Amino acid sequence: MEFDFKSFFNTVSLSSVFKRIGIYGPYVAYTISNLLATDTVKTVDGFQDEKEYTRIEGFLYKKSGLPQGLSLSSILATLVLESKITPENLVMYADDGLYFYREGEKNKFSK
């Protein structure tokens, strides 16, 4: 079974991201938070609204969601999902997943 979480990157909680990367130590969390931060709000044809950002210690962070297109976002999304979803035979990458089971075998997602 193949699946994709719709709009996951736009809605993932950044507190979940920082909680998950915090287990790797403060230096890793600090480095990643700096990669996710920006000193200006970049707009693409005026579609990004400054209200979507919050200022922490002089840097702007998106209030929710991970920047799409940043290669680190896929890794962070995978870490967050692994902490929430952990059945056997499940392979996750970013917001995509594959669940392996034999036909006729009861699986963890069936009712």
Phi and psi restraints in degrees (range 20) as a CNS / XPLOR table:
assign (resid 1 and name C) (resid 2 and name N)
       (resid 2 and name CA) (resid 2 and name C) 1.0 -112.7 20.0 2
assign (resid 2 and name N) (resid 2 and name CA)
       (resid 2 and name C) (resid 3 and name N) 1.0 141.1 20.0 2
assign (resid 2 and name C) (resid 3 and name N)
       (resid 3 and name CA) (resid 3 and name C) 1.0 -148.2 20.0 2
assign (resid 3 and name N) (resid 3 and name CA)
       (resid 3 and name C) (resid 4 and name N) 1.0 164.9 20.0 2
assign (resid 3 and name C) (resid 4 and name N)
       (resid 4 and name CA) (resid 4 and name C) 1.0 -144.5 20.0 2
assign (resid 4 and name N) (resid 4 and name CA)
       (resid 4 and name C) (resid 5 and name N) 1.0 128.0 20.0 2
assign (resid 4 and name C) (resid 5 and name N)
       (resid 5 and name CA) (resid 5 and name C) 1.0 -79.8 20.0 2
assign (resid 5 and name N) (resid 5 and name CA)
       (resid 5 and name C) (resid 6 and name N) 1.0 112.7 20.0 2
assign (resid 5 and name C) (resid 6 and name N)
       (resid 6 and name CA) (resid 6 and name C) 1.0 -67.4 20.0 2
assign (resid 6 and name N) (resid 6 and name CA)
       (resid 6 and name C) (resid 7 and name N) 1.0 133.0 20.0 2
assign (resid 6 and name C) (resid 7 and name N)
       (resid 7 and name CA) (resid 7 and name C) 1.0 59.2 20.0 2
assign (resid 7 and name N) (resid 7 and name CA)
       (resid 7 and name C) (resid 8 and name N) 1.0 27.0 20.0 2
assign (resid 7 and name C) (resid 8 and name N)
       (resid 8 and name CA) (resid 8 and name C) 1.0 -63.0 20.0 2
assign (resid 8 and name N) (resid 8 and name CA)
       (resid 8 and name C) (resid 9 and name N) 1.0 -45.9 20.0 2
assign (resid 8 and name C) (resid 9 and name N)
       (resid 9 and name CA) (resid 9 and name C) 1.0 -59.7 20.0 2
assign (resid 9 and name N) (resid 9 and name CA)
       (resid 9 and name C) (resid 10 and name N) 1.0 -34.8 20.0 2
assign (resid 9 and name C) (resid 10 and name N)
       (resid 10 and name CA) (resid 10 and name C) 1.0 -76.9 20.0 2
assign (resid 10 and name N) (resid 10 and name CA)
       (resid 10 and name C) (resid 11 and name N) 1.0 -19.4 20.0 2
assign (resid 10 and name C) (resid 11 and name N)
       (resid 11 and name CA) (resid 11 and name C) 1.0 -117.7 20.0 2
assign (resid 11 and name N) (resid 11 and name CA)
       (resid 11 and name C) (resid 12 and name N) 1.0 -5.9 20.0 2
assign (resid 11 and name C) (resid 12 and name N)
       (resid 12 and name CA) (resid 12 and name C) 1.0 -60.9 20.0 2
assign (resid 12 and name N) (resid 12 and name CA)
       (resid 12 and name C) (resid 13 and name N) 1.0 139.0 20.0 2
assign (resid 12 and name C) (resid 13 and name N)
       (resid 13 and name CA) (resid 13 and name C) 1.0 -76.6 20.0 2
assign (resid 13 and name N) (resid 13 and name CA)
       (resid 13 and name C) (resid 14 and name N) 1.0 126.5 20.0 2
assign (resid 13 and name C) (resid 14 and name N)
       (resid 14 and name CA) (resid 14 and name C) 1.0 -68.6 20.0 2
assign (resid 14 and name N) (resid 14 and name CA)
       (resid 14 and name C) (resid 15 and name N) 1.0 -26.9 20.0 2
assign (resid 14 and name C) (resid 15 and name N)
       (resid 15 and name CA) (resid 15 and name C) 1.0 -65.4 20.0 2
assign (resid 15 and name N) (resid 15 and name CA)
       (resid 15 and name C) (resid 16 and name N) 1.0 -34.5 20.0 2
assign (resid 15 and name C) (resid 16 and name N)
       (resid 16 and name CA) (resid 16 and name C) 1.0 -65.5 20.0 2
assign (resid 16 and name N) (resid 16 and name CA)
       (resid 16 and name C) (resid 17 and name N) 1.0 -39.2 20.0 2
assign (resid 16 and name C) (resid 17 and name N)
       (resid 17 and name CA) (resid 17 and name C) 1.0 -63.2 20.0 2
assign (resid 17 and name N) (resid 17 and name CA)
       (resid 17 and name C) (resid 18 and name N) 1.0 -49.8 20.0 2
assign (resid 17 and name C) (resid 18 and name N)
       (resid 18 and name CA) (resid 18 and name C) 1.0 -69.0 20.0 2
assign (resid 18 and name N) (resid 18 and name CA)
       (resid 18 and name C) (resid 19 and name N) 1.0 -32.7 20.0 2
assign (resid 18 and name C) (resid 19 and name N)
       (resid 19 and name CA) (resid 19 and name C) 1.0 -64.1 20.0 2
assign (resid 19 and name N) (resid 19 and name CA)
       (resid 19 and name C) (resid 20 and name N) 1.0 -42.6 20.0 2
assign (resid 19 and name C) (resid 20 and name N)
       (resid 20 and name CA) (resid 20 and name C) 1.0 -69.0 20.0 2
assign (resid 20 and name N) (resid 20 and name CA)
       (resid 20 and name C) (resid 21 and name N) 1.0 -43.0 20.0 2
assign (resid 20 and name C) (resid 21 and name N)
       (resid 21 and name CA) (resid 21 and name C) 1.0 -77.3 20.0 2
assign (resid 21 and name N) (resid 21 and name CA)
       (resid 21 and name C) (resid 22 and name N) 1.0 -15.2 20.0 2
assign (resid 21 and name C) (resid 22 and name N)
       (resid 22 and name CA) (resid 22 and name C) 1.0 -63.8 20.0 2
assign (resid 22 and name N) (resid 22 and name CA)
       (resid 22 and name C) (resid 23 and name N) 1.0 -23.2 20.0 2
assign (resid 22 and name C) (resid 23 and name N)
       (resid 23 and name CA) (resid 23 and name C) 1.0 -69.3 20.0 2
assign (resid 23 and name N) (resid 23 and name CA)
       (resid 23 and name C) (resid 24 and name N) 1.0 -16.4 20.0 2
assign (resid 23 and name C) (resid 24 and name N)
       (resid 24 and name CA) (resid 24 and name C) 1.0 -89.3 20.0 2
assign (resid 24 and name N) (resid 24 and name CA)
       (resid 24 and name C) (resid 25 and name N) 1.0 0.2 20.0 2
assign (resid 24 and name C) (resid 25 and name N)
       (resid 25 and name CA) (resid 25 and name C) 1.0 109.0 20.0 2
assign (resid 25 and name N) (resid 25 and name CA)
       (resid 25 and name C) (resid 26 and name N) 1.0 160.9 20.0 2
assign (resid 25 and name C) (resid 26 and name N)
       (resid 26 and name CA) (resid 26 and name C) 1.0 -66.0 20.0 2
assign (resid 26 and name N) (resid 26 and name CA)
       (resid 26 and name C) (resid 27 and name N) 1.0 -32.3 20.0 2
assign (resid 26 and name C) (resid 27 and name N)
       (resid 27 and name CA) (resid 27 and name C) 1.0 -69.0 20.0 2
assign (resid 27 and name N) (resid 27 and name CA)
       (resid 27 and name C) (resid 28 and name N) 1.0 -38.6 20.0 2
assign (resid 27 and name C) (resid 28 and name N)
       (resid 28 and name CA) (resid 28 and name C) 1.0 -66.5 20.0 2
assign (resid 28 and name N) (resid 28 and name CA)
       (resid 28 and name C) (resid 29 and name N) 1.0 -45.6 20.0 2
assign (resid 28 and name C) (resid 29 and name N)
       (resid 29 and name CA) (resid 29 and name C) 1.0 -61.4 20.0 2
assign (resid 29 and name N) (resid 29 and name CA)
       (resid 29 and name C) (resid 30 and name N) 1.0 -41.9 20.0 2
assign (resid 29 and name C) (resid 30 and name N)
       (resid 30 and name CA) (resid 30 and name C) 1.0 -64.4 20.0 2
assign (resid 30 and name N) (resid 30 and name CA)
       (resid 30 and name C) (resid 31 and name N) 1.0 -43.8 20.0 2
assign (resid 30 and name C) (resid 31 and name N)
       (resid 31 and name CA) (resid 31 and name C) 1.0 -63.9 20.0 2
assign (resid 31 and name N) (resid 31 and name CA)
       (resid 31 and name C) (resid 32 and name N) 1.0 -45.5 20.0 2
assign (resid 31 and name C) (resid 32 and name N)
       (resid 32 and name CA) (resid 32 and name C) 1.0 -67.3 20.0 2
assign (resid 32 and name N) (resid 32 and name CA)
       (resid 32 and name C) (resid 33 and name N) 1.0 -38.8 20.0 2
assign (resid 32 and name C) (resid 33 and name N)
       (resid 33 and name CA) (resid 33 and name C) 1.0 -63.3 20.0 2
assign (resid 33 and name N) (resid 33 and name CA)
       (resid 33 and name C) (resid 34 and name N) 1.0 -34.5 20.0 2
assign (resid 33 and name C) (resid 34 and name N)
       (resid 34 and name CA) (resid 34 and name C) 1.0 -68.7 20.0 2
assign (resid 34 and name N) (resid 34 and name CA)
       (resid 34 and name C) (resid 35 and name N) 1.0 -33.7 20.0 2
assign (resid 34 and name C) (resid 35 and name N)
       (resid 35 and name CA) (resid 35 and name C) 1.0 -68.9 20.0 2
assign (resid 35 and name N) (resid 35 and name CA)
       (resid 35 and name C) (resid 36 and name N) 1.0 -31.7 20.0 2
assign (resid 35 and name C) (resid 36 and name N)
       (resid 36 and name CA) (resid 36 and name C) 1.0 -84.3 20.0 2
assign (resid 36 and name N) (resid 36 and name CA)
       (resid 36 and name C) (resid 37 and name N) 1.0 -16.2 20.0 2
assign (resid 36 and name C) (resid 37 and name N)
       (resid 37 and name CA) (resid 37 and name C) 1.0 -84.4 20.0 2
assign (resid 37 and name N) (resid 37 and name CA)
       (resid 37 and name C) (resid 38 and name N) 1.0 159.6 20.0 2
assign (resid 37 and name C) (resid 38 and name N)
       (resid 38 and name CA) (resid 38 and name C) 1.0 -142.1 20.0 2
assign (resid 38 and name N) (resid 38 and name CA)
       (resid 38 and name C) (resid 39 and name N) 1.0 153.9 20.0 2
assign (resid 38 and name C) (resid 39 and name N)
       (resid 39 and name CA) (resid 39 and name C) 1.0 -94.5 20.0 2
assign (resid 39 and name N) (resid 39 and name CA)
       (resid 39 and name C) (resid 40 and name N) 1.0 -10.3 20.0 2
assign (resid 39 and name C) (resid 40 and name N)
       (resid 40 and name CA) (resid 40 and name C) 1.0 -138.9 20.0 2
assign (resid 40 and name N) (resid 40 and name CA)
       (resid 40 and name C) (resid 41 and name N) 1.0 155.4 20.0 2
assign (resid 40 and name C) (resid 41 and name N)
       (resid 41 and name CA) (resid 41 and name C) 1.0 -87.4 20.0 2
assign (resid 41 and name N) (resid 41 and name CA)
       (resid 41 and name C) (resid 42 and name N) 1.0 116.9 20.0 2
assign (resid 41 and name C) (resid 42 and name N)
       (resid 42 and name CA) (resid 42 and name C) 1.0 -85.2 20.0 2
assign (resid 42 and name N) (resid 42 and name CA)
       (resid 42 and name C) (resid 43 and name N) 1.0 128.8 20.0 2
assign (resid 42 and name C) (resid 43 and name N)
       (resid 43 and name CA) (resid 43 and name C) 1.0 -112.7 20.0 2
assign (resid 43 and name N) (resid 43 and name CA)
       (resid 43 and name C) (resid 44 and name N) 1.0 141.3 20.0 2
assign (resid 43 and name C) (resid 44 and name N)
       (resid 44 and name CA) (resid 44 and name C) 1.0 -113.5 20.0 2
assign (resid 44 and name N) (resid 44 and name CA)
       (resid 44 and name C) (resid 45 and name N) 1.0 105.0 20.0 2
assign (resid 44 and name C) (resid 45 and name N)
       (resid 45 and name CA) (resid 45 and name C) 1.0 55.0 20.0 2
assign (resid 45 and name N) (resid 45 and name CA)
       (resid 45 and name C) (resid 46 and name N) 1.0 29.1 20.0 2
assign (resid 45 and name C) (resid 46 and name N)
       (resid 46 and name CA) (resid 46 and name C) 1.0 73.8 20.0 2
assign (resid 46 and name N) (resid 46 and name CA)
       (resid 46 and name C) (resid 47 and name N) 1.0 16.1 20.0 2
assign (resid 46 and name C) (resid 47 and name N)
       (resid 47 and name CA) (resid 47 and name C) 1.0 -82.5 20.0 2
assign (resid 47 and name N) (resid 47 and name CA)
       (resid 47 and name C) (resid 48 and name N) 1.0 -23.3 20.0 2
assign (resid 47 and name C) (resid 48 and name N)
       (resid 48 and name CA) (resid 48 and name C) 1.0 -91.0 20.0 2
assign (resid 48 and name N) (resid 48 and name CA)
       (resid 48 and name C) (resid 49 and name N) 1.0 131.0 20.0 2
assign (resid 48 and name C) (resid 49 and name N)
       (resid 49 and name CA) (resid 49 and name C) 1.0 -98.9 20.0 2
assign (resid 49 and name N) (resid 49 and name CA)
       (resid 49 and name C) (resid 50 and name N) 1.0 134.4 20.0 2
assign (resid 49 and name C) (resid 50 and name N)
       (resid 50 and name CA) (resid 50 and name C) 1.0 -62.4 20.0 2
assign (resid 50 and name N) (resid 50 and name CA)
       (resid 50 and name C) (resid 51 and name N) 1.0 -22.4 20.0 2
assign (resid 50 and name C) (resid 51 and name N)
       (resid 51 and name CA) (resid 51 and name C) 1.0 -67.6 20.0 2
assign (resid 51 and name N) (resid 51 and name CA)
       (resid 51 and name C) (resid 52 and name N) 1.0 -15.2 20.0 2
assign (resid 51 and name C) (resid 52 and name N)
       (resid 52 and name CA) (resid 52 and name C) 1.0 -78.3 20.0 2
assign (resid 52 and name N) (resid 52 and name CA)
       (resid 52 and name C) (resid 53 and name N) 1.0 -3.9 20.0 2
assign (resid 52 and name C) (resid 53 and name N)
       (resid 53 and name CA) (resid 53 and name C) 1.0 -116.5 20.0 2
assign (resid 53 and name N) (resid 53 and name CA)
       (resid 53 and name C) (resid 54 and name N) 1.0 154.6 20.0 2
assign (resid 53 and name C) (resid 54 and name N)
       (resid 54 and name CA) (resid 54 and name C) 1.0 -127.7 20.0 2
assign (resid 54 and name N) (resid 54 and name CA)
       (resid 54 and name C) (resid 55 and name N) 1.0 144.8 20.0 2
assign (resid 54 and name C) (resid 55 and name N)
       (resid 55 and name CA) (resid 55 and name C) 1.0 -98.9 20.0 2
assign (resid 55 and name N) (resid 55 and name CA)
       (resid 55 and name C) (resid 56 and name N) 1.0 124.4 20.0 2
assign (resid 55 and name C) (resid 56 and name N)
       (resid 56 and name CA) (resid 56 and name C) 1.0 -130.2 20.0 2
assign (resid 56 and name N) (resid 56 and name CA)
       (resid 56 and name C) (resid 57 and name N) 1.0 119.3 20.0 2
assign (resid 56 and name C) (resid 57 and name N)
       (resid 57 and name CA) (resid 57 and name C) 1.0 49.2 20.0 2
assign (resid 57 and name N) (resid 57 and name CA)
       (resid 57 and name C) (resid 58 and name N) 1.0 44.4 20.0 2
assign (resid 57 and name C) (resid 58 and name N)
       (resid 58 and name CA) (resid 58 and name C) 1.0 86.4 20.0 2
assign (resid 58 and name N) (resid 58 and name CA)
       (resid 58 and name C) (resid 59 and name N) 1.0 -5.7 20.0 2
assign (resid 58 and name C) (resid 59 and name N)
       (resid 59 and name CA) (resid 59 and name C) 1.0 -112.5 20.0 2
assign (resid 59 and name N) (resid 59 and name CA)
       (resid 59 and name C) (resid 60 and name N) 1.0 151.3 20.0 2
assign (resid 59 and name C) (resid 60 and name N)
       (resid 60 and name CA) (resid 60 and name C) 1.0 -99.1 20.0 2
assign (resid 60 and name N) (resid 60 and name CA)
       (resid 60 and name C) (resid 61 and name N) 1.0 132.9 20.0 2
assign (resid 60 and name C) (resid 61 and name N)
       (resid 61 and name CA) (resid 61 and name C) 1.0 -123.9 20.0 2
assign (resid 61 and name N) (resid 61 and name CA)
       (resid 61 and name C) (resid 62 and name N) 1.0 145.4 20.0 2
assign (resid 61 and name C) (resid 62 and name N)
       (resid 62 and name CA) (resid 62 and name C) 1.0 -63.5 20.0 2
assign (resid 62 and name N) (resid 62 and name CA)
       (resid 62 and name C) (resid 63 and name N) 1.0 140.5 20.0 2
assign (resid 62 and name C) (resid 63 and name N)
       (resid 63 and name CA) (resid 63 and name C) 1.0 -67.1 20.0 2
assign (resid 63 and name N) (resid 63 and name CA)
       (resid 63 and name C) (resid 64 and name N) 1.0 -33.7 20.0 2
assign (resid 63 and name C) (resid 64 and name N)
       (resid 64 and name CA) (resid 64 and name C) 1.0 -151.9 20.0 2
assign (resid 64 and name N) (resid 64 and name CA)
       (resid 64 and name C) (resid 65 and name N) 1.0 154.7 20.0 2
assign (resid 64 and name C) (resid 65 and name N)
       (resid 65 and name CA) (resid 65 and name C) 1.0 93.7 20.0 2
assign (resid 65 and name N) (resid 65 and name CA)
       (resid 65 and name C) (resid 66 and name N) 1.0 159.5 20.0 2
assign (resid 65 and name C) (resid 66 and name N)
       (resid 66 and name CA) (resid 66 and name C) 1.0 -112.0 20.0 2
assign (resid 66 and name N) (resid 66 and name CA)
       (resid 66 and name C) (resid 67 and name N) 1.0 146.1 20.0 2
assign (resid 66 and name C) (resid 67 and name N)
       (resid 67 and name CA) (resid 67 and name C) 1.0 -66.3 20.0 2
assign (resid 67 and name N) (resid 67 and name CA)
       (resid 67 and name C) (resid 68 and name N) 1.0 123.2 20.0 2
assign (resid 67 and name C) (resid 68 and name N)
       (resid 68 and name CA) (resid 68 and name C) 1.0 -75.9 20.0 2
assign (resid 68 and name N) (resid 68 and name CA)
       (resid 68 and name C) (resid 69 and name N) 1.0 142.7 20.0 2
assign (resid 68 and name C) (resid 69 and name N)
       (resid 69 and name CA) (resid 69 and name C) 1.0 100.1 20.0 2
assign (resid 69 and name N) (resid 69 and name CA)
       (resid 69 and name C) (resid 70 and name N) 1.0 -20.4 20.0 2
assign (resid 69 and name C) (resid 70 and name N)
       (resid 70 and name CA) (resid 70 and name C) 1.0 -82.9 20.0 2
assign (resid 70 and name N) (resid 70 and name CA)
       (resid 70 and name C) (resid 71 and name N) 1.0 121.8 20.0 2
assign (resid 70 and name C) (resid 71 and name N)
       (resid 71 and name CA) (resid 71 and name C) 1.0 -60.5 20.0 2
assign (resid 71 and name N) (resid 71 and name CA)
       (resid 71 and name C) (resid 72 and name N) 1.0 -29.2 20.0 2
assign (resid 71 and name C) (resid 72 and name N)
       (resid 72 and name CA) (resid 72 and name C) 1.0 -66.5 20.0 2
assign (resid 72 and name N) (resid 72 and name CA)
       (resid 72 and name C) (resid 73 and name N) 1.0 -27.1 20.0 2
assign (resid 72 and name C) (resid 73 and name N)
       (resid 73 and name CA) (resid 73 and name C) 1.0 -60.4 20.0 2
assign (resid 73 and name N) (resid 73 and name CA)
       (resid 73 and name C) (resid 74 and name N) 1.0 -40.0 20.0 2
assign (resid 73 and name C) (resid 74 and name N)
       (resid 74 and name CA) (resid 74 and name C) 1.0 -63.5 20.0 2
assign (resid 74 and name N) (resid 74 and name CA)
       (resid 74 and name C) (resid 75 and name N) 1.0 -40.0 20.0 2
assign (resid 74 and name C) (resid 75 and name N)
       (resid 75 and name CA) (resid 75 and name C) 1.0 -67.4 20.0 2
assign (resid 75 and name N) (resid 75 and name CA)
       (resid 75 and name C) (resid 76 and name N) 1.0 -44.2 20.0 2
assign (resid 75 and name C) (resid 76 and name N)
       (resid 76 and name CA) (resid 76 and name C) 1.0 -64.8 20.0 2
assign (resid 76 and name N) (resid 76 and name CA)
       (resid 76 and name C) (resid 77 and name N) 1.0 -39.9 20.0 2
assign (resid 76 and name C) (resid 77 and name N)
       (resid 77 and name CA) (resid 77 and name C) 1.0 -62.7 20.0 2
assign (resid 77 and name N) (resid 77 and name CA)
       (resid 77 and name C) (resid 78 and name N) 1.0 -40.7 20.0 2
assign (resid 77 and name C) (resid 78 and name N)
       (resid 78 and name CA) (resid 78 and name C) 1.0 -63.5 20.0 2
assign (resid 78 and name N) (resid 78 and name CA)
       (resid 78 and name C) (resid 79 and name N) 1.0 -42.7 20.0 2
assign (resid 78 and name C) (resid 79 and name N)
       (resid 79 and name CA) (resid 79 and name C) 1.0 -61.4 20.0 2
assign (resid 79 and name N) (resid 79 and name CA)
       (resid 79 and name C) (resid 80 and name N) 1.0 -42.7 20.0 2
assign (resid 79 and name C) (resid 80 and name N)
       (resid 80 and name CA) (resid 80 and name C) 1.0 -65.1 20.0 2
assign (resid 80 and name N) (resid 80 and name CA)
       (resid 80 and name C) (resid 81 and name N) 1.0 -46.1 20.0 2
assign (resid 80 and name C) (resid 81 and name N)
       (resid 81 and name CA) (resid 81 and name C) 1.0 -65.4 20.0 2
assign (resid 81 and name N) (resid 81 and name CA)
       (resid 81 and name C) (resid 82 and name N) 1.0 -36.0 20.0 2
assign (resid 81 and name C) (resid 82 and name N)
       (resid 82 and name CA) (resid 82 and name C) 1.0 -64.0 20.0 2
assign (resid 82 and name N) (resid 82 and name CA)
       (resid 82 and name C) (resid 83 and name N) 1.0 -28.8 20.0 2
assign (resid 82 and name C) (resid 83 and name N)
       (resid 83 and name CA) (resid 83 and name C) 1.0 -78.2 20.0 2
assign (resid 83 and name N) (resid 83 and name CA)
       (resid 83 and name C) (resid 84 and name N) 1.0 -17.6 20.0 2
assign (resid 83 and name C) (resid 84 and name N)
       (resid 84 and name CA) (resid 84 and name C) 1.0 -103.6 20.0 2
assign (resid 84 and name N) (resid 84 and name CA)
       (resid 84 and name C) (resid 85 and name N) 1.0 -35.1 20.0 2
assign (resid 84 and name C) (resid 85 and name N)
       (resid 85 and name CA) (resid 85 and name C) 1.0 -122.5 20.0 2
assign (resid 85 and name N) (resid 85 and name CA)
       (resid 85 and name C) (resid 86 and name N) 1.0 118.1 20.0 2
assign (resid 85 and name C) (resid 86 and name N)
       (resid 86 and name CA) (resid 86 and name C) 1.0 -139.8 20.0 2
assign (resid 86 and name N) (resid 86 and name CA)
       (resid 86 and name C) (resid 87 and name N) 1.0 31.7 20.0 2
assign (resid 86 and name C) (resid 87 and name N)
       (resid 87 and name CA) (resid 87 and name C) 1.0 -67.7 20.0 2
assign (resid 87 and name N) (resid 87 and name CA)
       (resid 87 and name C) (resid 88 and name N) 1.0 157.6 20.0 2
assign (resid 87 and name C) (resid 88 and name N)
       (resid 88 and name CA) (resid 88 and name C) 1.0 -64.5 20.0 2
assign (resid 88 and name N) (resid 88 and name CA)
       (resid 88 and name C) (resid 89 and name N) 1.0 157.1 20.0 2
assign (resid 88 and name C) (resid 89 and name N)
       (resid 89 and name CA) (resid 89 and name C) 1.0 66.7 20.0 2
assign (resid 89 and name N) (resid 89 and name CA)
       (resid 89 and name C) (resid 90 and name N) 1.0 21.0 20.0 2
assign (resid 89 and name C) (resid 90 and name N)
       (resid 90 and name CA) (resid 90 and name C) 1.0 -110.8 20.0 2
assign (resid 90 and name N) (resid 90 and name CA)
       (resid 90 and name C) (resid 91 and name N) 1.0 129.1 20.0 2
assign (resid 90 and name C) (resid 91 and name N)
       (resid 91 and name CA) (resid 91 and name C) 1.0 -118.9 20.0 2
assign (resid 91 and name N) (resid 91 and name CA)
       (resid 91 and name C) (resid 92 and name N) 1.0 122.9 20.0 2
assign (resid 91 and name C) (resid 92 and name N)
       (resid 92 and name CA) (resid 92 and name C) 1.0 -118.8 20.0 2
assign (resid 92 and name N) (resid 92 and name CA)
       (resid 92 and name C) (resid 93 and name N) 1.0 144.7 20.0 2
assign (resid 92 and name C) (resid 93 and name N)
       (resid 93 and name CA) (resid 93 and name C) 1.0 -146.3 20.0 2
assign (resid 93 and name N) (resid 93 and name CA)
       (resid 93 and name C) (resid 94 and name N) 1.0 116.7 20.0 2
assign (resid 93 and name C) (resid 94 and name N)
       (resid 94 and name CA) (resid 94 and name C) 1.0 55.5 20.0 2
assign (resid 94 and name N) (resid 94 and name CA)
       (resid 94 and name C) (resid 95 and name N) 1.0 -122.4 20.0 2
assign (resid 94 and name C) (resid 95 and name N)
       (resid 95 and name CA) (resid 95 and name C) 1.0 -101.9 20.0 2
assign (resid 95 and name N) (resid 95 and name CA)
       (resid 95 and name C) (resid 96 and name N) 1.0 14.8 20.0 2
assign (resid 95 and name C) (resid 96 and name N)
       (resid 96 and name CA) (resid 96 and name C) 1.0 -110.8 20.0 2
assign (resid 96 and name N) (resid 96 and name CA)
       (resid 96 and name C) (resid 97 and name N) 1.0 148.3 20.0 2
assign (resid 96 and name C) (resid 97 and name N)
       (resid 97 and name CA) (resid 97 and name C) 1.0 -148.4 20.0 2
assign (resid 97 and name N) (resid 97 and name CA)
       (resid 97 and name C) (resid 98 and name N) 1.0 156.4 20.0 2
assign (resid 97 and name C) (resid 98 and name N)
       (resid 98 and name CA) (resid 98 and name C) 1.0 -128.1 20.0 2
assign (resid 98 and name N) (resid 98 and name CA)
       (resid 98 and name C) (resid 99 and name N) 1.0 131.8 20.0 2
assign (resid 98 and name C) (resid 99 and name N)
       (resid 99 and name CA) (resid 99 and name C) 1.0 -119.0 20.0 2
assign (resid 99 and name N) (resid 99 and name CA)
       (resid 99 and name C) (resid 100 and name N) 1.0 123.4 20.0 2
assign (resid 99 and name C) (resid 100 and name N)
       (resid 100 and name CA) (resid 100 and name C) 1.0 -102.9 20.0 2
assign (resid 100 and name N) (resid 100 and name CA)
       (resid 100 and name C) (resid 101 and name N) 1.0 129.4 20.0 2
assign (resid 100 and name C) (resid 101 and name N)
       (resid 101 and name CA) (resid 101 and name C) 1.0 -155.9 20.0 2
assign (resid 101 and name N) (resid 101 and name CA)
       (resid 101 and name C) (resid 102 and name N) 1.0 158.8 20.0 2
assign (resid 101 and name C) (resid 102 and name N)
       (resid 102 and name CA) (resid 102 and name C) 1.0 -84.6 20.0 2
assign (resid 102 and name N) (resid 102 and name CA)
       (resid 102 and name C) (resid 103 and name N) 1.0 143.1 20.0 2
assign (resid 102 and name C) (resid 103 and name N)
       (resid 103 and name CA) (resid 103 and name C) 1.0 -59.5 20.0 2
assign (resid 103 and name N) (resid 103 and name CA)
       (resid 103 and name C) (resid 104 and name N) 1.0 134.6 20.0 2
assign (resid 103 and name C) (resid 104 and name N)
       (resid 104 and name CA) (resid 104 and name C) 1.0 89.2 20.0 2
assign (resid 104 and name N) (resid 104 and name CA)
       (resid 104 and name C) (resid 105 and name N) 1.0 -15.5 20.0 2
assign (resid 104 and name C) (resid 105 and name N)
       (resid 105 and name CA) (resid 105 and name C) 1.0 -84.0 20.0 2
assign (resid 105 and name N) (resid 105 and name CA)
       (resid 105 and name C) (resid 106 and name N) 1.0 137.3 20.0 2
assign (resid 105 and name C) (resid 106 and name N)
       (resid 106 and name CA) (resid 106 and name C) 1.0 -68.4 20.0 2
assign (resid 106 and name N) (resid 106 and name CA)
       (resid 106 and name C) (resid 107 and name N) 1.0 133.1 20.0 2
assign (resid 106 and name C) (resid 107 and name N)
       (resid 107 and name CA) (resid 107 and name C) 1.0 -113.9 20.0 2
assign (resid 107 and name N) (resid 107 and name CA)
       (resid 107 and name C) (resid 108 and name N) 1.0 164.6 20.0 2
assign (resid 107 and name C) (resid 108 and name N)
       (resid 108 and name CA) (resid 108 and name C) 1.0 -72.4 20.0 2
assign (resid 108 and name N) (resid 108 and name CA)
       (resid 108 and name C) (resid 109 and name N) 1.0 -10.9 20.0 2
assign (resid 108 and name C) (resid 109 and name N)
       (resid 109 and name CA) (resid 109 and name C) 1.0 -104.2 20.0 2
assign (resid 109 and name N) (resid 109 and name CA)
       (resid 109 and name C) (resid 110 and name N) 1.0 -7.6 20.0 2
assign (resid 109 and name C) (resid 110 and name N)
       (resid 110 and name CA) (resid 110 and name C) 1.0 -82.4 20.0 2
assign (resid 110 and name N) (resid 110 and name CA)
       (resid 110 and name C) (resid 111 and name N) 1.0 156.9 20.0 2
